Each structure stands twice: as C-alpha cells, then as structure tokens.
C-alpha cells in the first residue's frame, strides 16, 4: 500500500506540481481515503519528501545504467537528458522550482544529493571526452562540472525563464548544445553536428 501511495503521489506531483496537489487529490486519484494515506505518511510534507527521494534514486539508477553502456560522451549526455525528461514528464509542472519555493528544506537535501551524483557523472563524461579527443585538453574539468550542474538548476527557474516563452525541452536542448560547443574539439563538433542533424524532428 505504501508503494502504491508513493507511485500515485509522484505521478500527480510531476503532472500538477507539489503546491497544487492536495492530499484529497491523491486520495481520490488512488481510490482510497485520506486516513489510509496518513497511516503511512504523517502529512503532505512527509509524502513530498518520500516521493522526491524515491524519484531521485530511480533517476540516479537510470543514469548509471546509461553510463554503463559506454556510449561516446556526447551521445551519453543526450541519452541522459532524454531519460530524465521522460521520467520527469518534461517537467511541465516545474517540480524542482516549486520544491525550492515551497519546500526549501527538502529542496536543499535533494540538491546536495543531486550534486554528488551529477559531479561524478559529469566529471567522468568530461574526462572520457578529453581522453577520446572529443573535448579540448585544456578544459578545467572541476570548474565545468560545477557550472554544468548549477546552470541546470538555473534553467528551471520560472522567473528567469517563464513557461510562456521557454519550454523545458527547448531549454534543455539549447543548454546542452551550448555546453558542448564550448568544450568540443573539431572532432567532437563533427559528432555533435551529426547527432543534432540526425535527431531533428
């Protein structure tokens, strides 16, 4: 039952946002009483905390599986982006932004966990790219990995990038291309251009 509540709440939060979804909404969605939910989760904040950590673990495991495929670093970045966007439903409800605004303590914990995972993932990607001659040898790996992580948070700021002007898929695609064009060698740029051209819809 606890797993059913967790999965159902996660689906609603990602679709409509942490702020707008009520415990009544979750109960109705799952066809159960609020009392049943409260038997497993004391309040909405506890449920949000559980769903964010559950989703974090799921996404982290998925990223690790993609990394294990040992794709070229440029393709790997896009594969991770596609996986994350698929399971965050293109972030239509701006979950991370709402979390930061309305549940800052949970957001802080999540951000720290995300940084640890992303730092390892991006650092490995950068080092492999340099080794394969796809990224420039003179890049500062630690600097770029930190900039990459923080810029990913910034593009989710709906005050800076309002939804009526910037969709999340557009922001992600433009940011990844911006990131890669800044570090790629001519060999890397050729792979990047081929990838972009072959994946344009």
URPEPE-V367038 format. One record per residue. N is the residue number from 0. RES is the residue in one letter. PSI is psi in degrees with one decimal (* if undefined). D_LAST is the distance of its C-alpha to the last C-alpha in Angstrom with 1 decimal. Layout:
[[N & RES & PSI & D_LAST] [N & RES & PSI & D_LAST]]
//
This chain:
[[0 & X & -41.6 & 41.0] [1 & X & -41.1 & 40.2] [2 & X & -39.9 & 37.0] [3 & X & -43.9 & 36.1] [4 & X & -44.1 & 36.7] [5 & X & -47.7 & 34.7] [6 & X & -41.5 & 31.6] [7 & X & -42.8 & 31.9] [8 & X & -41.0 & 32.5] [9 & X & -44.6 & 29.6] [10 & X & -44.8 & 27.2] [11 & X & -42.9 & 28.8] [12 & X & -40.6 & 28.9] [13 & X & -29.7 & 25.2] [14 & X & -42.1 & 24.4] [15 & X & -12.4 & 27.1] [16 & X & 150.7 & 28.4] [17 & X & -34.4 & 31.6] [18 & X & -44.1 & 33.6] [19 & X & -24.3 & 33.0] [20 & X & 126.9 & 33.4] [21 & X & 168.2 & 37.1] [22 & X & -32.0 & 39.2] [23 & X & -42.6 & 39.8] [24 & X & -44.0 & 36.1] [25 & X & -44.5 & 35.8] [26 & X & -45.5 & 39.0] [27 & X & -41.6 & 37.9] [28 & X & -37.5 & 34.5] [29 & X & -6.4 & 36.3] [30 & X & 41.9 & 39.2] [31 & X & 171.5 & 41.8] [32 & X & 157.4 & 44.3] [33 & X & -32.7 & 43.9] [34 & X & -38.7 & 47.0] [35 & X & -42.0 & 45.3] [36 & X & -43.8 & 42.6] [37 & X & -17.5 & 45.3] [38 & X & -24.5 & 47.1] [39 & X & -30.7 & 44.3] [40 & X & 121.7 & 43.1] [41 & X & -34.4 & 45.7] [42 & X & 177.1 & 43.4] [43 & X & -38.8 & 39.9] [44 & X & -42.4 & 39.8] [45 & X & -37.7 & 40.8] [46 & X & -41.2 & 38.0] [47 & X & -41.8 & 35.4] [48 & X & -43.9 & 36.7] [49 & X & -41.8 & 36.5] [50 & X & -39.6 & 32.9] [51 & X & -40.9 & 31.7] [52 & X & -36.7 & 33.5] [53 & X & -46.2 & 32.4] [54 & X & -39.3 & 28.7] [55 & X & -46.2 & 29.4] [56 & X & -41.0 & 30.9] [57 & X & -47.5 & 28.1] [58 & X & -42.7 & 25.4] [59 & X & -43.3 & 27.8] [60 & X & -39.9 & 28.4] [61 & X & -40.8 & 24.7] [62 & X & -42.3 & 24.2] [63 & X & -37.6 & 27.3] [64 & X & -39.0 & 26.0] [65 & X & -43.2 & 22.8] [66 & X & -38.0 & 25.2] [67 & X & -18.8 & 27.5] [68 & X & -15.1 & 24.8] [69 & X & 45.1 & 25.5] [70 & X & 168.5 & 22.1] [71 & X & 148.9 & 22.0] [72 & X & -32.8 & 22.1] [73 & X & -47.4 & 18.8] [74 & X & -35.4 & 16.9] [75 & X & -43.5 & 19.3] [76 & X & -43.8 & 18.5] [77 & X & -36.2 & 14.8] [78 & X & -41.2 & 16.0] [79 & X & -42.0 & 18.6] [80 & X & -44.9 & 16.3] [81 & X & -41.1 & 14.1] [82 & X & -47.6 & 17.5] [83 & X & -45.7 & 19.1] [84 & X & -38.5 & 16.5] [85 & X & -45.0 & 16.5] [86 & X & -11.4 & 20.3] [87 & X & 12.3 & 20.8] [88 & X & 39.6 & 18.7] [89 & X & 14.2 & 16.6] [90 & X & 42.1 & 20.1] [91 & X & -30.3 & 20.1] [92 & X & 7.7 & 23.9] [93 & X & 53.8 & 24.2] [94 & X & -42.0 & 26.5] [95 & X & -38.7 & 27.4] [96 & X & -44.7 & 28.2] [97 & X & -36.5 & 30.3] [98 & X & -44.5 & 32.0] [99 & X & -37.5 & 33.0] [100 & X & -41.3 & 34.3] [101 & X & -20.1 & 36.2] [102 & X & 64.8 & 36.9] [103 & X & -32.7 & 37.4] [104 & X & -43.9 & 39.5] [105 & X & -41.0 & 36.9] [106 & X & -43.4 & 34.2] [107 & X & -45.0 & 36.5] [108 & X & -44.5 & 37.0] [109 & X & -43.1 & 33.4] [110 & X & -41.6 & 32.5] [111 & X & -41.8 & 35.3] [112 & X & -42.1 & 34.0] [113 & X & -39.9 & 30.4] [114 & X & -43.8 & 31.7] [115 & X & -45.3 & 33.6] [116 & X & -47.7 & 30.7] [117 & X & -37.4 & 28.2] [118 & X & -45.5 & 30.9] [119 & X & -45.0 & 31.4] [120 & X & -49.9 & 27.8] [121 & X & -39.1 & 26.8] [122 & X & -44.1 & 30.1] [123 & X & -42.2 & 29.7] [124 & X & -43.5 & 26.1] [125 & X & -45.1 & 27.6] [126 & X & -40.0 & 30.6] [127 & X & -39.1 & 28.8] [128 & X & -39.8 & 26.5] [129 & X & -46.3 & 29.7] [130 & X & -36.7 & 31.5] [131 & X & -1.8 & 28.7] [132 & X & 15.6 & 28.7] [133 & X & -27.9 & 25.1] [134 & X & 150.9 & 26.4] [135 & X & 142.8 & 29.4] [136 & X & -19.9 & 32.8] [137 & X & 7.9 & 34.2] [138 & X & 149.6 & 31.9] [139 & X & 99.9 & 33.8] [140 & X & -46.8 & 32.2] [141 & X & -39.9 & 34.0] [142 & X & -49.6 & 33.2] [143 & X & -38.8 & 29.5] [144 & X & -36.5 & 29.2] [145 & X & -40.2 & 31.0] [146 & X & -41.9 & 29.0] [147 & X & -47.1 & 25.7] [148 & X & -48.9 & 27.1] [149 & X & -34.2 & 28.5] [150 & X & -31.3 & 25.5] [151 & X & -35.4 & 23.5] [152 & X & -39.9 & 26.2] [153 & X & -40.4 & 26.2] [154 & X & -10.6 & 22.6] [155 & X & 3.0 & 23.5] [156 & X & 109.5 & 26.4] [157 & X & -13.6 & 25.8] [158 & X & -38.5 & 28.6] [159 & X & -37.8 & 27.0] [160 & X & 78.8 & 23.4] [161 & X & 143.1 & 23.9] [162 & X & -26.8 & 21.4] [163 & X & -12.8 & 21.4] [164 & X & -28.4 & 20.1] [165 & X & 112.7 & 18.1] [166 & X & 153.9 & 15.9] [167 & X & -42.8 & 16.3] [168 & X & -41.3 & 12.7] [169 & X & -42.9 & 12.7] [170 & X & -45.5 & 16.1] [171 & X & -45.9 & 15.5] [172 & X & -44.1 & 12.7] [173 & X & -38.4 & 14.9] [174 & X & -43.2 & 18.0] [175 & X & -42.1 & 17.0] [176 & X & -41.8 & 16.0] [177 & X & -46.4 & 19.2] [178 & X & -48.8 & 21.2] [179 & X & -38.4 & 20.2] [180 & X & -22.5 & 20.7] [181 & X & -17.9 & 24.1] [182 & X & -10.5 & 25.3] [183 & X & 147.3 & 23.7] [184 & X & 172.2 & 25.9] [185 & X & -38.2 & 24.8] [186 & X & -42.3 & 24.2] [187 & X & -39.3 & 22.0] [188 & X & -35.7 & 20.1] [189 & X & -43.7 & 19.4] [190 & X & -43.3 & 17.9] [191 & X & -48.0 & 15.9] [192 & X & -40.4 & 14.5] [193 & X & -40.6 & 13.7] [194 & X & -47.3 & 12.0] [195 & X & -45.9 & 9.8] [196 & X & -36.8 & 9.1] [197 & X & -12.5 & 8.5] [198 & X & 9.5 & 6.2] [199 & X & 133.1 & 3.8] [200 & X & * & 0.0]]
//
